[in-house]
Amino acid sequence: MPGPADPSHPRRRWIVPMTGRSSDEEHRVATPLELLFDLCFVVAVAQASGRLHHAIAAGHFASGAGHFVLVFFAIWWAWMNFTWFASAYDCDDVPYRLTTLVQIGGALTMAAGIPRAFDAEDFRIVTAGYVLMRLAMVAQWLRAAHDDPPRRLALLRYAVGITLVQAGWLARLALPDSLFLPGFAVLVLAELAVPAWAERTTMTTWHPHHIAERYGLFTLIVLGESVLSATVAVQAGLDAGQHAGPLIALAVAALVIVFAMWWLYFGRSSHELLTSMRSALFWGYGHLLVFGSAAAAGAGLAVAADHAARHGHVSARAAGYAVAIPVAVFVFSVWLLVARRLARQGAIRWVAAAFPVTAVLILVAPLGPAPVPVIAVLLTALVAAKVAVTGPDPQE
């Protein structure tokens, strides 16, 4: 019988060495803990999208968009850092799970502070939740540095860089209002610089297939939030007992828009684009536009539903642009990060070129009488062109 000192003994599995996983490990997929982590982030995404909806519906376009960008960066960056760390160092033992629980608690704290950030420009709770998540991430990096000597310098750089930036986020709370946005911009640049600085010494063993899957799962989360936002708004209008026809037409168009966004994003697996740290950073950072625009599209569809039910306080053109702008950004982002680069590898170039053209046409749609159905038609045409050339299968 193996004793407690034997690695195969059940008690020894409570704590295992956090050494880097193989970057070419077979059958590397998302774990149940990662899926739970994503599920908890749904709350934060829903809060941000819902508050954006209410801000736009009240006519507060600039402030609503600004607050959305601020809080969504925190959501995206905390999620992204955990995702890349877990791809390389997920040992799934008791300390790892408990540390992840702390990060989940930080995500929920951050979500709880989003309404106050939008309504009163009070970012203290959002900052507290964000810093809690990031400091838990520091503990993970320090543990990995202890157990993985070949990459210790890179891992210590992560820990030091993240800690210093979190001190900056806390100090920013004491800045006067005039320095709020400049301070935010400086700290965002510092956050983005930490991975590039750390990985310059030795790359961590993140798994391309796993990373592509994890990003795909988060894309599904934000698209699902778009469906939920539009559904709730349409339901509210139908419950009022008026304007059923326009609301039903809008619901159908919204479903087509979200389905087309899904089809365009999942046209081909992106793992083959993650060939170097430089390409990975471009692809990974660029997904802020993909995730943010998909979540904002849900808010826009809710605004359009309010207008169709005559509950909103914005014009038809403003309601149309609430949908058109995020959808156009989504289409352009998918072209920039995926379609354009895969076209260089042999795909038909004119199909890739159709993405930015469609994005421009989407921005023109609100000038007409039925912007949301027109956007649905434009996306359907883009999907049809893509299928005609590359085939119907969305998964390779």
Buried (B, 14 or more C-beta within 10 A) or exposed (E): EEEEEEEEEEEBEEEBEBBBBEBEEEEBEBEEBBEBBBEBBBBBBBBBBBBBBBBBBEEBBEEBBBBBBBBBBBBBBBBBBBBBBBBBBBBBBEBBEEBBBBBBBBBBBBBBBBBBBBEEEBBEBBBBBBBBBBBBBBBBBBBBBEBBEEBBEBBBBBBBBBBEBBEBBEEBEEEEEEEBEEBBEBBBEBBBEBBEBBBEEBBBBBBBBBBBBBBBBBBBBBBBBBBBBBBBBBEBBBEEEEBBEBBBBBBEBBBBBBBBBBBBBBBBBBBBBBEEBEEBBBBBBBBBBBBBBBBBBBBBBBBBBBBBBEBBEBEBBBBBBBBBBBBBBBBBBBBBBBBBBBBEEEBBEEBBBBBBBBBEBBBEBBEEEBBBBBBBBBBBBBBEBBBEEBEEEBEE
